[in-house]
Each structure stands twice: as structure tokens, then as C-alpha cells.
Amino acid sequence: MKKIIFYIAVVMAFFMLVNIASIVISDFSRLTEYGFGYLAGKVVLFVLFVTVAIILRKQVFKSNLES
């Protein structure tokens, strides 16, 4: 179960990073205050998914080495 959550978190973090990069590269000059809130929410979700992946990475790879 931890392995599935780890891989889902990694994939979601990757998609969030692509989405954030696309907003910053192409639409940064047109952002309103709501757009900045949307971008901040995306950054928070990215940090959350990366944190979950980092925490579970230690447990997933540790259990793989033991077995």
C-alpha cells in the first residue's frame, strides 16, 4: 500500500511541477490576485506531494532492501 501511495505522490508531484512551470513561463504577466492564489495553491500541493513521496521513499526502499 505504501508503494502505491509513493508512486501516486511522485506522479502527482511531476504533473504539479509541469503545471506550475507552464503558468510561470507563459502566463505570469497576466496573473491577477486570484491567479496568484491559484498558483500558490498549486505550489502548496506540489510541496505536499513531494513531502509525502520523500517520507514514503525511505520506508519503501528500506523494506525492499530487507526482503
Backbone as CSV, one residue per row, in Angstrom:
resi,resn,N_x,N_y,N_z,CA_x,CA_y,CA_z,C_x,C_y,C_z
1,MET,0.824,-1.194,0.000,0.000,0.000,0.000,0.873,1.264,0.000
2,LYS,1.968,1.225,0.763,2.856,2.385,0.810,3.509,2.619,-0.535
3,LYS,3.796,1.536,-1.248,4.433,1.653,-2.548,3.492,2.333,-3.549
4,ILE,2.220,2.011,-3.497,1.230,2.613,-4.397,1.090,4.100,-4.097
5,ILE,0.984,4.449,-2.829,0.861,5.853,-2.437,2.112,6.623,-2.833
6,PHE,3.287,5.999,-2.685,4.537,6.637,-3.078,4.528,6.978,-4.570
7,TYR,4.182,6.014,-5.403,4.197,6.252,-6.848,3.123,7.257,-7.275
8,ILE,1.966,7.230,-6.651,0.921,8.221,-6.945,1.404,9.615,-6.572
9,ALA,2.062,9.744,-5.422,2.576,11.049,-4.990,3.652,11.560,-5.940
10,VAL,4.511,10.670,-6.432,5.557,11.077,-7.372,4.948,11.553,-8.687
11,VAL,3.978,10.832,-9.190,3.332,11.218,-10.455,2.585,12.537,-10.295
12,MET,1.857,12.684,-9.203,1.120,13.927,-8.984,2.071,15.110,-8.807
13,ALA,3.186,14.906,-8.124,4.178,15.976,-7.963,4.756,16.376,-9.318
14,PHE,5.001,15.404,-10.175,5.517,15.709,-11.506,4.516,16.544,-12.303
15,PHE,3.242,16.152,-12.289,2.224,16.909,-13.018,2.033,18.310,-12.438
16,MET,2.117,18.433,-11.118,2.026,19.754,-10.495,3.205,20.629,-10.913
17,LEU,4.393,20.048,-10.973,5.575,20.804,-11.387,5.441,21.282,-12.828
18,VAL,4.936,20.436,-13.706,4.720,20.829,-15.101,3.686,21.941,-15.188
19,ASN,2.608,21.826,-14.413,1.556,22.837,-14.413,2.079,24.166,-13.881
20,ILE,2.836,24.145,-12.797,3.413,25.370,-12.226,4.372,26.016,-13.212
21,ALA,5.212,25.197,-13.839,6.167,25.735,-14.813,5.450,26.360,-16.000
22,SER,4.393,25.752,-16.464,3.659,26.317,-17.603,2.998,27.640,-17.234
23,ILE,2.475,27.753,-16.023,1.872,29.015,-15.586,2.936,30.098,-15.474
24,VAL,4.059,29.764,-14.869,5.112,30.761,-14.663,5.724,31.195,-15.996
25,ILE,5.925,30.266,-16.916,6.570,30.590,-18.186,5.652,31.385,-19.105
26,SER,4.415,30.952,-19.255,3.579,31.571,-20.279,2.559,32.586,-19.768
27,ASP,2.106,32.482,-18.534,1.004,33.324,-18.067,1.337,34.206,-16.875
28,PHE,2.587,34.318,-16.493,2.912,35.052,-15.269,2.553,36.528,-15.360
29,SER,2.728,37.130,-16.520,2.456,38.564,-16.658,0.953,38.868,-16.623
30,ARG,0.116,37.867,-16.899,-1.340,38.095,-16.928,-2.053,37.670,-15.643
31,LEU,-1.317,37.252,-14.633,-1.958,36.773,-13.410,-2.593,37.924,-12.633
32,THR,-3.805,37.677,-12.164,-4.473,38.618,-11.269,-4.222,38.145,-9.841
33,GLU,-4.845,38.789,-8.867,-4.655,38.334,-7.488,-5.259,36.948,-7.297
34,TYR,-6.322,36.621,-8.020,-6.885,35.269,-7.946,-5.948,34.259,-8.609
35,GLY,-5.304,34.685,-9.675,-4.336,33.828,-10.342,-3.144,33.525,-9.465
36,PHE,-2.689,34.515,-8.709,-1.592,34.273,-7.776,-2.026,33.324,-6.663
37,GLY,-3.284,33.420,-6.249,-3.798,32.473,-5.254,-3.856,31.061,-5.803
38,TYR,-4.256,30.941,-7.064,-4.294,29.644,-7.738,-2.886,29.063,-7.829
39,LEU,-1.927,29.904,-8.206,-0.537,29.470,-8.310,0.017,29.077,-6.937
40,ALA,-0.311,29.827,-5.919,0.140,29.496,-4.563,-0.458,28.166,-4.098
41,GLY,-1.704,27.923,-4.433,-2.331,26.641,-4.099,-1.653,25.481,-4.798
42,LYS,-1.292,25.677,-6.053,-0.571,24.638,-6.794,0.794,24.366,-6.161
43,VAL,1.475,25.421,-5.726,2.783,25.256,-5.081,2.630,24.498,-3.769
44,VAL,1.601,24.812,-2.999,1.366,24.108,-1.733,1.090,22.629,-1.992
45,LEU,0.271,22.318,-2.998,0.010,20.916,-3.330,1.274,20.206,-3.801
46,PHE,2.099,20.901,-4.575,3.365,20.315,-5.019,4.250,19.971,-3.827
47,VAL,4.370,20.899,-2.891,5.190,20.658,-1.696,4.622,19.499,-0.886
48,LEU,3.300,19.414,-0.786,2.662,18.324,-0.051,2.971,16.976,-0.689
49,PHE,2.820,16.870,-2.014,3.101,15.605,-2.693,4.575,15.224,-2.614
50,VAL,5.463,16.197,-2.721,6.896,15.908,-2.608,7.227,15.444,-1.193
51,THR,6.633,16.064,-0.191,6.878,15.662,1.197,6.405,14.238,1.444
52,VAL,5.220,13.901,0.958,4.706,12.535,1.108,5.627,11.547,0.403
53,ALA,6.081,11.893,-0.800,6.970,10.995,-1.536,8.297,10.811,-0.814
54,ILE,8.842,11.867,-0.247,10.120,11.756,0.463,9.977,10.903,1.714
55,ILE,8.898,11.100,2.447,8.687,10.315,3.668,8.486,8.838,3.335
56,LEU,7.679,8.560,2.312,7.415,7.166,1.960,8.589,6.522,1.233
57,ARG,9.428,7.317,0.578,10.581,6.772,-0.151,11.498,6.026,0.806
58,LYS,11.715,6.599,1.959,12.588,5.953,2.947,12.019,4.611,3.382
59,GLN,10.715,4.546,3.565,10.090,3.309,4.025,9.995,2.269,2.909
60,VAL,9.682,2.713,1.692,9.517,1.777,0.581,10.844,1.142,0.211
61,PHE,11.883,1.941,0.058,13.170,1.389,-0.339,13.861,0.651,0.800
62,LYS,13.560,1.009,2.028,14.111,0.298,3.169,13.532,-1.109,3.231
63,SER,12.230,-1.243,2.981,11.593,-2.561,3.016,12.036,-3.407,1.828
64,ASN,12.368,-2.779,0.692,12.851,-3.549,-0.456,14.229,-4.134,-0.187
65,LEU,15.074,-3.401,0.520,16.416,-3.886,0.807,16.420,-5.006,1.836
66,GLU,15.449,-4.982,2.749,15.385,-6.007,3.794,14.896,-7.331,3.270
67,SER,14.042,-7.333,2.250,13.474,-8.602,1.766,14.273,-9.217,0.667
